[in-house]
Amino acid sequence: MQNQISIPVIKNNVPLFRVAPGVEGLQVIMVNIYFISHTDETGTRWFLVDAGLGQCAGRIKKAATHLFGENNKPSAILLTHGHFDHVGALADLSEEWDVPVYAHSLEMPYLTGRSSYPPPDPTVGGGLMALMAGIYPKKPIDIRGRVQPFPADGTIPGLPGWQVIHTPGHTAGHVSFFRESDRTLIAGDAFVTVKQESLLAVLRQKKEIHGPPAYFTSDWQAAQHSVEILHSLQPSVATCGHGKPMEGEALHEKLDLLALHFIEMAVPKQGRYVNQPAFTNKKGVMIVPPPSTDPLKDMGKIGIAVLAGLAVGYWGKKLMNQK
């Protein structure tokens, strides 16, 4: 089956893209947010997947209004994981809508103020987005009282037909979402369809499959296994936290290659977590390996990246504030 994907739907300055029936996407700067809806005899319910960067709550609400009407809040917010670019507007939206937030149990330390994630590794990936990783927000958020684990059976309350799949590696509690009826996959950052380490690639948004963003991936063996799990599902359409949706033969061919050659295609030659993963549990980060290089050696590159990051942040903020 071929889905008509990546069809822009622009109304009232809301740029959306269609992934599959009942699945719409919204790109905010460098990250994607998804809206899943389900209609039955009781009416239409919808769910927000991830919450993007900070200051994008207004754009998410505008998109939701366009799709589902005024004052129609979601049944829940579903998280693939808790990195800063996926939870930026989460506290504001969950409080305003007063809805539950679901995440994997291993993500709870980073969503309840208990632990920061393992430190990013700006030495891997070879691009400006990777070099800027050192200045990305690292502290946990705290939404205790709203966040709860997904049910252990992999279901999503109120959203039949969808399965929660634990896909660790990028983070310990990373999950993806799969609808078996039409084999629609929301992969989060288990793999992505743009080289997220490169600012130029992020701006171009050329469709190509890559492993998870290297600078934030703290367990490469687990990440490889997760890609193998998602590949085994043989999705007909896949959409990710970064990049554009892919479908059909192009998806199958590229995902086959990634699953078969993950080490060559995705794992850095060297890096902080290449030979030793971070050790985490339900309390958060317990042990992290030391940096793979002397930080002073790369100080010049990182300094340039910081300046570039400030420029990107400035222009990104202006775009966020556009009406």
Secondary structure, DSSP 8 states (H G I E B T S, - for coil): -----SEEEEETTEEEEEEETTEEEEEETTEEEEEEEEEETTEEEEEEE---STT-HHHHHHHHHHHH-TT---SEEE-S---HHHHTTHHHHHHHHT--EEE-GGGHHHHBTS-------TTSSSSHHHHGGGGS--S--B-TTTEEE--TTS--TT-TTEEEEE--SSSTT-EEEEETTTTEEE-TTSSBBS-TT-HHHHHH-----B-S-GGG---HHHHHHHHHHHHHT--SEEE-SSB--EEHHHHHHHHHHHHHTHHHHTS-SS-TTTSS--EEETTEEEE----SS-GGGGHHHHHHHHHHHHHHHHHHHHHHT--
